[in-house]
């Protein structure tokens, strides 16, 4: 991953080990969630912080018993 604020689709694909076409779907879904919360989004890019939070790298992604909480992509 690069040091910027946003991740591009190819970076999402590489980070998750998935195809670029599936990464586009994930970026679109994450951006739809952000837009619903009132944030400005950029097509083909997603907030690095939000991405990391949603794929269990961020705070609160795992509860005390080690069970993932609603991180379904």
Rosetta blueprint (number, residue, H / E / L):
1 X L
2 X L
3 X L
4 X L
5 X L
6 X E
7 X E
8 X E
9 X H
10 X H
11 X H
12 X H
13 X H
14 X H
15 X H
16 X H
17 X L
18 X L
19 X L
20 X H
21 X H
22 X H
23 X H
24 X H
25 X H
26 X H
27 X H
28 X H
29 X H
30 X H
31 X H
32 X H
33 X H
34 X H
35 X H
36 X H
37 X L
38 X L
39 X L
40 X L
41 X L
42 X E
43 X L
44 X L
45 X E
46 X E
47 X E
48 X H
49 X H
50 X H
51 X H
52 X H
53 X H
54 X H
55 X L
56 X L
57 X L
58 X L
59 X L
60 X L
61 X L
62 X E
63 X L
64 X L
65 X L
66 X L
67 X L
68 X E
69 X L
70 X L
71 X L
72 X L
73 X L
